[in-house]
């Protein structure tokens, strides 16, 4: 349950700073696959 809560919070934080829904979902999917994101990863997405 903790992971689901963190995912929702991560999604909400991305949306609050202006990331589009599509990009937020892609970032979350990438994060779930790789368990961490660098600034370079985020820029590439």
PDB file with SEQRES, HELIX, SHEET and CRYST1 records, atoms N, CA, C and O in Angstrom:
SEQRES   1 A   45  UNK UNK UNK UNK UNK UNK UNK UNK UNK UNK UNK UNK UNK          
SEQRES   2 A   45  UNK UNK UNK UNK UNK UNK UNK UNK UNK UNK UNK UNK UNK          
SEQRES   3 A   45  UNK UNK UNK UNK UNK UNK UNK UNK UNK UNK UNK UNK UNK          
SEQRES   4 A   45  UNK UNK UNK UNK UNK UNK                                      
HELIX    1 AA1 UNK A    2  UNK A   16  1                                  15    
HELIX    2 AA2 UNK A   21  UNK A   34  1                                  14    
HELIX    3 AA3 UNK A   39  UNK A   44  1                                   6    
CRYST1    1.000    1.000    1.000  90.00  90.00  90.00 P 1           1          
ATOM      1  N   UNK A   1       0.826  -1.200   0.000  1.00  0.00           N  
ATOM      2  CA  UNK A   1       0.000   0.000   0.000  1.00  0.00           C  
ATOM      3  C   UNK A   1       0.866   1.259   0.000  1.00  0.00           C  
ATOM      4  O   UNK A   1       0.493   2.273  -0.591  1.00  0.00           O  
ATOM      5  N   UNK A   2       1.996   1.195   0.648  1.00  0.00           N  
ATOM      6  CA  UNK A   2       2.874   2.359   0.726  1.00  0.00           C  
ATOM      7  C   UNK A   2       3.332   2.781  -0.674  1.00  0.00           C  
ATOM      8  O   UNK A   2       3.390   3.975  -0.967  1.00  0.00           O  
ATOM      9  N   UNK A   3       3.656   1.820  -1.535  1.00  0.00           N  
ATOM     10  CA  UNK A   3       4.111   2.161  -2.880  1.00  0.00           C  
ATOM     11  C   UNK A   3       3.005   2.866  -3.658  1.00  0.00           C  
ATOM     12  O   UNK A   3       3.277   3.815  -4.394  1.00  0.00           O  
ATOM     13  N   UNK A   4       1.776   2.418  -3.506  1.00  0.00           N  
ATOM     14  CA  UNK A   4       0.658   3.056  -4.207  1.00  0.00           C  
ATOM     15  C   UNK A   4       0.489   4.496  -3.738  1.00  0.00           C  
ATOM     16  O   UNK A   4       0.252   5.392  -4.548  1.00  0.00           O  
ATOM     17  N   UNK A   5       0.608   4.718  -2.444  1.00  0.00           N  
ATOM     18  CA  UNK A   5       0.487   6.070  -1.896  1.00  0.00           C  
ATOM     19  C   UNK A   5       1.601   6.961  -2.432  1.00  0.00           C  
ATOM     20  O   UNK A   5       1.359   8.112  -2.792  1.00  0.00           O  
ATOM     21  N   UNK A   6       2.812   6.434  -2.484  1.00  0.00           N  
ATOM     22  CA  UNK A   6       3.934   7.207  -2.999  1.00  0.00           C  
ATOM     23  C   UNK A   6       3.729   7.536  -4.478  1.00  0.00           C  
ATOM     24  O   UNK A   6       4.065   8.635  -4.920  1.00  0.00           O  
ATOM     25  N   UNK A   7       3.181   6.593  -5.242  1.00  0.00           N  
ATOM     26  CA  UNK A   7       2.932   6.823  -6.659  1.00  0.00           C  
ATOM     27  C   UNK A   7       1.910   7.932  -6.851  1.00  0.00           C  
ATOM     28  O   UNK A   7       2.095   8.808  -7.695  1.00  0.00           O  
ATOM     29  N   UNK A   8       0.838   7.901  -6.077  1.00  0.00           N  
ATOM     30  CA  UNK A   8      -0.186   8.941  -6.162  1.00  0.00           C  
ATOM     31  C   UNK A   8       0.403  10.293  -5.789  1.00  0.00           C  
ATOM     32  O   UNK A   8       0.147  11.291  -6.462  1.00  0.00           O  
ATOM     33  N   UNK A   9       1.185  10.329  -4.725  1.00  0.00           N  
ATOM     34  CA  UNK A   9       1.796  11.588  -4.290  1.00  0.00           C  
ATOM     35  C   UNK A   9       2.777  12.113  -5.342  1.00  0.00           C  
ATOM     36  O   UNK A   9       2.844  13.318  -5.585  1.00  0.00           O  
ATOM     37  N   UNK A  10       3.529  11.217  -5.960  1.00  0.00           N  
ATOM     38  CA  UNK A  10       4.477  11.592  -7.009  1.00  0.00           C  
ATOM     39  C   UNK A  10       3.711  12.168  -8.199  1.00  0.00           C  
ATOM     40  O   UNK A  10       4.097  13.205  -8.738  1.00  0.00           O  
ATOM     41  N   UNK A  11       2.635  11.506  -8.611  1.00  0.00           N  
ATOM     42  CA  UNK A  11       1.803  11.988  -9.708  1.00  0.00           C  
ATOM     43  C   UNK A  11       1.242  13.376  -9.387  1.00  0.00           C  
ATOM     44  O   UNK A  11       1.307  14.283 -10.217  1.00  0.00           O  
ATOM     45  N   UNK A  12       0.698  13.533  -8.197  1.00  0.00           N  
ATOM     46  CA  UNK A  12       0.110  14.820  -7.805  1.00  0.00           C  
ATOM     47  C   UNK A  12       1.171  15.917  -7.786  1.00  0.00           C  
ATOM     48  O   UNK A  12       0.909  17.039  -8.220  1.00  0.00           O  
ATOM     49  N   UNK A  13       2.354  15.605  -7.292  1.00  0.00           N  
ATOM     50  CA  UNK A  13       3.433  16.601  -7.257  1.00  0.00           C  
ATOM     51  C   UNK A  13       3.834  17.016  -8.668  1.00  0.00           C  
ATOM     52  O   UNK A  13       4.059  18.197  -8.930  1.00  0.00           O  
ATOM     53  N   UNK A  14       3.923  16.055  -9.568  1.00  0.00           N  
ATOM     54  CA  UNK A  14       4.255  16.380 -10.954  1.00  0.00           C  
ATOM     55  C   UNK A  14       3.200  17.285 -11.571  1.00  0.00           C  
ATOM     56  O   UNK A  14       3.534  18.257 -12.249  1.00  0.00           O  
ATOM     57  N   UNK A  15       1.941  16.975 -11.344  1.00  0.00           N  
ATOM     58  CA  UNK A  15       0.849  17.779 -11.903  1.00  0.00           C  
ATOM     59  C   UNK A  15       0.853  19.186 -11.310  1.00  0.00           C  
ATOM     60  O   UNK A  15       0.588  20.158 -12.017  1.00  0.00           O  
ATOM     61  N   UNK A  16       1.153  19.298 -10.011  1.00  0.00           N  
ATOM     62  CA  UNK A  16       1.165  20.611  -9.355  1.00  0.00           C  
ATOM     63  C   UNK A  16       2.227  21.540  -9.931  1.00  0.00           C  
ATOM     64  O   UNK A  16       2.052  22.758  -9.926  1.00  0.00           O  
ATOM     65  N   UNK A  17       3.322  20.977 -10.425  1.00  0.00           N  
ATOM     66  CA  UNK A  17       4.370  21.824 -10.995  1.00  0.00           C  
ATOM     67  C   UNK A  17       4.227  21.988 -12.502  1.00  0.00           C  
ATOM     68  O   UNK A  17       5.127  22.497 -13.169  1.00  0.00           O  
ATOM     69  N   UNK A  18       3.078  21.549 -13.035  1.00  0.00           N  
ATOM     70  CA  UNK A  18       2.778  21.817 -14.422  1.00  0.00           C  
ATOM     71  C   UNK A  18       3.104  20.733 -15.427  1.00  0.00           C  
ATOM     72  O   UNK A  18       3.012  20.967 -16.632  1.00  0.00           O  
ATOM     73  N   UNK A  19       3.483  19.551 -14.962  1.00  0.00           N  
ATOM     74  CA  UNK A  19       3.747  18.449 -15.884  1.00  0.00           C  
ATOM     75  C   UNK A  19       2.403  17.946 -16.411  1.00  0.00           C  
ATOM     76  O   UNK A  19       1.459  17.768 -15.641  1.00  0.00           O  
ATOM     77  N   UNK A  20       2.318  17.719 -17.708  1.00  0.00           N  
ATOM     78  CA  UNK A  20       1.064  17.252 -18.299  1.00  0.00           C  
ATOM     79  C   UNK A  20       0.719  15.863 -17.768  1.00  0.00           C  
ATOM     80  O   UNK A  20       1.582  15.142 -17.267  1.00  0.00           O  
ATOM     81  N   UNK A  21      -0.545  15.507 -17.885  1.00  0.00           N  
ATOM     82  CA  UNK A  21      -0.998  14.189 -17.436  1.00  0.00           C  
ATOM     83  C   UNK A  21      -0.223  13.081 -18.146  1.00  0.00           C  
ATOM     84  O   UNK A  21       0.233  12.129 -17.513  1.00  0.00           O  
ATOM     85  N   UNK A  22      -0.079  13.210 -19.452  1.00  0.00           N  
ATOM     86  CA  UNK A  22       0.631  12.187 -20.236  1.00  0.00           C  
ATOM     87  C   UNK A  22       2.077  12.022 -19.768  1.00  0.00           C  
ATOM     88  O   UNK A  22       2.546  10.902 -19.567  1.00  0.00           O  
ATOM     89  N   UNK A  23       2.781  13.147 -19.597  1.00  0.00           N  
ATOM     90  CA  UNK A  23       4.174  13.076 -19.168  1.00  0.00           C  
ATOM     91  C   UNK A  23       4.292  12.558 -17.739  1.00  0.00           C  
ATOM     92  O   UNK A  23       5.217  11.806 -17.434  1.00  0.00           O  
ATOM     93  N   UNK A  24       3.372  12.946 -16.858  1.00  0.00           N  
ATOM     94  CA  UNK A  24       3.393  12.458 -15.479  1.00  0.00           C  
ATOM     95  C   UNK A  24       3.228  10.942 -15.458  1.00  0.00           C  
ATOM     96  O   UNK A  24       3.913  10.250 -14.706  1.00  0.00           O  
ATOM     97  N   UNK A  25       2.323  10.429 -16.279  1.00  0.00           N  
ATOM     98  CA  UNK A  25       2.123   8.986 -16.323  1.00  0.00           C  
ATOM     99  C   UNK A  25       3.347   8.271 -16.877  1.00  0.00           C  
ATOM    100  O   UNK A  25       3.705   7.190 -16.409  1.00  0.00           O  
ATOM    101  N   UNK A  26       3.992   8.877 -17.881  1.00  0.00           N  
ATOM    102  CA  UNK A  26       5.212   8.273 -18.431  1.00  0.00           C  
ATOM    103  C   UNK A  26       6.330   8.262 -17.389  1.00  0.00           C  
ATOM    104  O   UNK A  26       7.052   7.274 -17.259  1.00  0.00           O  
ATOM    105  N   UNK A  27       6.468   9.357 -16.652  1.00  0.00           N  
ATOM    106  CA  UNK A  27       7.497   9.410 -15.609  1.00  0.00           C  
ATOM    107  C   UNK A  27       7.251   8.357 -14.533  1.00  0.00           C  
ATOM    108  O   UNK A  27       8.185   7.694 -14.082  1.00  0.00           O  
ATOM    109  N   UNK A  28       6.008   8.206 -14.129  1.00  0.00           N  
ATOM    110  CA  UNK A  28       5.678   7.215 -13.112  1.00  0.00           C  
ATOM    111  C   UNK A  28       5.977   5.812 -13.630  1.00  0.00           C  
ATOM    112  O   UNK A  28       6.547   4.994 -12.908  1.00  0.00           O  
ATOM    113  N   UNK A  29       5.600   5.529 -14.869  1.00  0.00           N  
ATOM    114  CA  UNK A  29       5.891   4.220 -15.452  1.00  0.00           C  
ATOM    115  C   UNK A  29       7.379   3.946 -15.504  1.00  0.00           C  
ATOM    116  O   UNK A  29       7.829   2.843 -15.189  1.00  0.00           O  
ATOM    117  N   UNK A  30       8.147   4.958 -15.903  1.00  0.00           N  
ATOM    118  CA  UNK A  30       9.602   4.810 -15.951  1.00  0.00           C  
ATOM    119  C   UNK A  30      10.169   4.586 -14.558  1.00  0.00           C  
ATOM    120  O   UNK A  30      11.039   3.738 -14.362  1.00  0.00           O  
ATOM    121  N   UNK A  31       9.674   5.344 -13.598  1.00  0.00           N  
ATOM    122  CA  UNK A  31      10.143   5.211 -12.225  1.00  0.00           C  
ATOM    123  C   UNK A  31       9.850   3.818 -11.681  1.00  0.00           C  
ATOM    124  O   UNK A  31      10.694   3.216 -11.018  1.00  0.00           O  
ATOM    125  N   UNK A  32       8.653   3.306 -11.962  1.00  0.00           N  
ATOM    126  CA  UNK A  32       8.290   1.979 -11.470  1.00  0.00           C  
ATOM    127  C   UNK A  32       9.183   0.909 -12.075  1.00  0.00           C  
ATOM    128  O   UNK A  32       9.486  -0.089 -11.420  1.00  0.00           O  
ATOM    129  N   UNK A  33       9.611   1.107 -13.324  1.00  0.00           N  
ATOM    130  CA  UNK A  33      10.496   0.140 -13.980  1.00  0.00           C  
ATOM    131  C   UNK A  33      11.926   0.225 -13.471  1.00  0.00           C  
ATOM    132  O   UNK A  33      12.608  -0.795 -13.367  1.00  0.00           O  
ATOM    133  N   UNK A  34      12.389   1.434 -13.153  1.00  0.00           N  
ATOM    134  CA  UNK A  34      13.802   1.641 -12.818  1.00  0.00           C  
ATOM    135  C   UNK A  34      14.063   1.980 -11.352  1.00  0.00           C  
ATOM    136  O   UNK A  34      15.213   1.958 -10.912  1.00  0.00           O  
ATOM    137  N   UNK A  35      13.025   2.290 -10.598  1.00  0.00           N  
ATOM    138  CA  UNK A  35      13.095   2.572  -9.154  1.00  0.00           C  
ATOM    139  C   UNK A  35      13.861   3.836  -8.782  1.00  0.00           C  
ATOM    140  O   UNK A  35      13.991   4.157  -7.600  1.00  0.00           O  
ATOM    141  N   UNK A  36      14.364   4.548  -9.770  1.00  0.00           N  
ATOM    142  CA  UNK A  36      14.984   5.839  -9.480  1.00  0.00           C  
ATOM    143  C   UNK A  36      15.047   6.638 -10.767  1.00  0.00           C  
ATOM    144  O   UNK A  36      15.068   6.068 -11.858  1.00  0.00           O  
ATOM    145  N   UNK A  37      15.076   7.928 -10.646  1.00  0.00           N  
ATOM    146  CA  UNK A  37      15.162   8.809 -11.795  1.00  0.00           C  
ATOM    147  C   UNK A  37      16.274   9.829 -11.576  1.00  0.00           C  
ATOM    148  O   UNK A  37      16.374  10.430 -10.507  1.00  0.00           O  
ATOM    149  N   UNK A  38      17.091  10.015 -12.577  1.00  0.00           N  
ATOM    150  CA  UNK A  38      18.077  11.089 -12.519  1.00  0.00           C  
ATOM    151  C   UNK A  38      17.501  12.290 -13.248  1.00  0.00           C  
ATOM    152  O   UNK A  38      16.487  12.173 -13.935  1.00  0.00           O  
ATOM    153  N   UNK A  39      18.136  13.435 -13.104  1.00  0.00           N  
ATOM    154  CA  UNK A  39      17.690  14.616 -13.839  1.00  0.00           C  
ATOM    155  C   UNK A  39      17.765  14.367 -15.342  1.00  0.00           C  
ATOM    156  O   UNK A  39      16.921  14.844 -16.101  1.00  0.00           O  
ATOM    157  N   UNK A  40      18.777  13.620 -15.763  1.00  0.00           N  
ATOM    158  CA  UNK A  40      18.929  13.297 -17.178  1.00  0.00           C  
ATOM    159  C   UNK A  40      17.761  12.430 -17.658  1.00  0.00           C  
ATOM    160  O   UNK A  40      17.254  12.629 -18.762  1.00  0.00           O  
ATOM    161  N   UNK A  41      17.332  11.462 -16.827  1.00  0.00           N  
ATOM    162  CA  UNK A  41      16.181  10.619 -17.174  1.00  0.00           C  
ATOM    163  C   UNK A  41      14.936  11.454 -17.357  1.00  0.00           C  
ATOM    164  O   UNK A  41      14.196  11.276 -18.325  1.00  0.00           O  
ATOM    165  N   UNK A  42      14.700  12.367 -16.428  1.00  0.00           N  
ATOM    166  CA  UNK A  42      13.504  13.210 -16.481  1.00  0.00           C  
ATOM    167  C   UNK A  42      13.535  14.099 -17.720  1.00  0.00           C  
ATOM    168  O   UNK A  42      12.518  14.257 -18.394  1.00  0.00           O  
ATOM    169  N   UNK A  43      14.679  14.670 -18.021  1.00  0.00           N  
ATOM    170  CA  UNK A  43      14.805  15.521 -19.205  1.00  0.00           C  
ATOM    171  C   UNK A  43      14.556  14.731 -20.491  1.00  0.00           C  
ATOM    172  O   UNK A  43      13.966  15.251 -21.438  1.00  0.00           O  
ATOM    173  N   UNK A  44      14.999  13.495 -20.521  1.00  0.00           N  
ATOM    174  CA  UNK A  44      14.815  12.664 -21.712  1.00  0.00           C  
ATOM    175  C   UNK A  44      13.342  12.313 -21.933  1.00  0.00           C  
ATOM    176  O   UNK A  44      12.897  12.162 -23.071  1.00  0.00           O  
ATOM    177  N   UNK A  45      12.601  12.186 -20.852  1.00  0.00           N  
ATOM    178  CA  UNK A  45      11.183  11.853 -20.961  1.00  0.00           C  
ATOM    179  C   UNK A  45      10.380  13.070 -21.292  1.00  0.00           C  
ATOM    180  O   UNK A  45       9.159  12.987 -21.425  1.00  0.00           O  
TER     181      UNK A  45                                                      
END                                                                             
